[in-house]
């Protein structure tokens, strides 16, 4: 479970998050939605414990991630930011192996190697394992980064706009993999993801957290929190939920 109590973040005179209180259980996909500048990425980074709030408390599976030791935090939550870059000449396997660092601290065991191979397999990267990251397509590269987060073996994976710059095919492929990963099973993870694609959100998300100007506007199961009125108020434009070939979509009217 993730619990936020009265979380506020100020930057100078600007309030980026304003008294945000949330509680949601493990499993499934939780989508953070809202207009540009709403505080979605800030909230995600605050949830990870890497961006301490001005005041308030954040618990991930009972751990106070703000005050926790980095090694403890890294075993509870994995964060993949928008700015992940690779400057060294690393193979896909090298990159995914970085996810095991909080566990082995530079002395990998057979179990660590096995978890890396499991991540490569789960994200369809076996045939690309020896390729240099710089030679991959955008979709392949993003899968490799998410596989690294998966290899960290945390119960929670936080993803900041992982669909950015991906074409529709690769965006759908990644979301399908994340959806399957968040279902019950031996490798289940709880996924919190910042999304701008509202139709993708309507189809894949189990829960919604809607932010506007740093304030929580709505939260809860998608079917309750993602309504025409909530979306229209959130984005200051008329939006409607619909369905195309059995898939939920959001369209402007």
N, C-alpha and C positions, 0 to 999 in steps of 0.2 A: 504494500500500500504506500502511496505517496500522500503526504499531508502537508499543506501549507497553511500557516496561521498568521493572518494580518501582515503579509509580506509587503513591504514597501521598499522601493529603491529610488533614491534621489541622486541626481547628478547636478551638483551646483544648486540652482534654483528650480531645476526641472525635475518633475516627478515622473519617472519612467514606469514604475509599478505602484499602484495606489491601493493599499490595504487589500491585497488579494488573498482570499482564503479558499482552499480547495481540498477535497479529499476524494481519492478514487482508488479502487482496488486493482489487484494484479490481473494480468491477462488482457489480450485484445490490443487494439490500436486506439490511442487517444490522440485526436488531431487538435492542434492549436491553430485557430483561424482568426482572421481579422484584417482590417486594412493595413496598408503600409504605415509603419511607425506606431502600431498598436501596442508593442511590447512583447510580441510572441517570442522572438529570439532571446530577448532579455529574460523572459520567464523561464525559457528552457535552460539557459546558462545558470540561472539562479537555482533551478531544480537540481542541477548537477553539483552544486556546492562550489563551483569555481568563481561565481560572481556573488559575493556576500551581499545580502540585503542591508539596507540602512537599519531596519528593524523587522522583527518577525522571526518565525521558526519554520524550518523545512525538515521533515522526516521522511526518509526513504527506507522502507522496511524497518522502521523504528530507529534508524541511525540519523543523528543530527549531522547532515552532510556538510554544513557550514563549519562546524567545530571539529569534525572528524579528521583523523590523520589521513593524508593523501592515499596511503596504501589501503586503508579501510574503505575510503570513499570509492576507490577504483575497483573494489570488489562488489560494490552495490550498484553502481551506475556507470554506463559507458556513454560518452558524449561524442557525436560526430558533428563538427561545425561546418559552416559554409566555406570556411577559409582553409580547409585541409589541402595541403600542397606537398608534393614530393620533389625535392631538389636533387637528392642523391640518386644514383643509378641503382634502383632497387627492383628486384623481381616481385611478382605478385605474392609468391610464398614469403619473401622477406617482409613485405608490408603486413600481411596477415599475421605473421609471427610476432609483430610488435604488440598485438593484442594480448599476448601471454606474459608480457613483462611484469605486470603487477603480481603475478603468481610465482615466477621463477627468478626474478631479479638478475637475469644474465646467466643463469645456470639451468637451461631447459632440460626437462626430463622426458621420458618416453610418453608420459601422459600429455605433456605440453605439445609435443610433436603430433600426437594423435588428435588433439583438439584443433590444431591448425589444419590438418588434413580433413577433418570433419567440416570445418568452415569452408574450405575450398570446394568440397563436394556439395554442400548445401546450396552454395551460391553459383554452382555451375562453372567453377574456375579451374577445374583440374587440368584441362588442356592448355590453360594460360599460365599455369603456375610458374613457369620459368621465363615468361615474357617480362621485359622491363615495363614498369608502370607507364613510362613516357610513350610507349608504343601502342597503348590501348586506346580504344574509342572512349568517348565520354561515358557511355553506359557501362562498359566493362570496368572502367576505372572506378566508377561510383559503387559498383557491386563489390569491388575489391576492398574499398574503404569500409563498407557496411560489414563485409566478412571479417575485417579486422575488429570491428566493434563486437561482433558476435563471438569471436574467439576469446574475448576478454572474460566471457562466462559470467556476466553480471545478470541479475534478474531483470534489470531495466536497461533499455537502449533508447537514448534520446537523439533524435535526428533533426538537424536544422536545415530545412528546405533541401532534402536530398534529390528532389526532382528538378532542381534548377539546371537549366541548359540541356536537359534530356529531351529527346524527341518522344512522341507519343508511344511508340513501341517499347522503348527502353524504360520509360516512366511506368508503363503498365507492368512490364516484366518485374521491375523492382518492387512495386506495390504488391503484386501477387506473391512474391517471395516473402515479403514482410507480413502479409496477411496470414500465410500458411505458418510462418514462424511464431505468430502470436496466438495460434490455436493450441488447445491442450495437447500435450505430448512430452516426451522426455527432454526435448530441447526447447521447450516453450520459453519465449521472452515476452515481456511487457514492453510495448513500443509507444513512445510519445514522439509525435512528429509534427513539425511546422509545415503546413500545406497552404498553397495559394489556389490550387485547382479545386474548386468547390464541387465539381462533379465527381472527381476522384474521392474527395472527402465523403460525399454522400454515399458512395458505393462501398468504400473500404473501412471507414472509421466505425468503431463501436461506441466511442464517446467523443463528445465535443467540448472544447474549452474555447469560448469566444471572448476576445479582448478588443477593447477600443480605448485609445488614449490612456493605456495603462490600467484600465479598470476592467474588472470581470463583468461581462454583459450577460453571459449564459454559460451553463455547464450541465453535463448530464448525458444520459444515453442519446445517441444520435437522433432517434425517432422523436424525442421530446425537445431536444435543444436546437435542432436544425430545422426550423420552420420558415415559411415564407416571411413572416413578420420579423423574426429574429434576424434573418439574413438581410432583409431590406433595411432595417434600422442599423444594423452593424456596418453596412457598406454605403449607406446613404443613397441607395438606388433601388428601384423595384426589382426584386428577384423572385423567381418562382421555382419550386421543386416540381420535377416531372419524371417521366420514365420513358426510356427508349430501349426496346427489345429486352425488357426486364431489368435494365440498369437505371439506377437513379441518376438524374442530371439536374443541374441548376442553370437556369437561363435568365437573362435580363428581359424585362418586358417594357 
